[in-house]
Amino acid sequence: MKAYLFNSNNGLYEGETFEDAGMLQQEDGITAVPPPDYGHGQVPVFDSRKKEWAVIPVTIAKQLLN
């Protein structure tokens, strides 16, 4: 099944992959919930507790990397 990768430390979107459904329950940094559409200068961020994505400006995302 199609899955979406995110950094388990800060939630930043890292791309897509295909994974067995059973692995989604066992691994951090992967979800079946697709990120929302986003535009230039924006980045999706996954909230593991709420199991949902938010879109933030790249300037804020850069701060999460530091």
Buried (B, 14 or more C-beta within 10 A) or exposed (E): EEBBBBBBEEBBBBEEEEBEEEEBEEEEBBBEEEBEEBEEEBBBBBEEEEEEBBBBEEEEBEEBEE
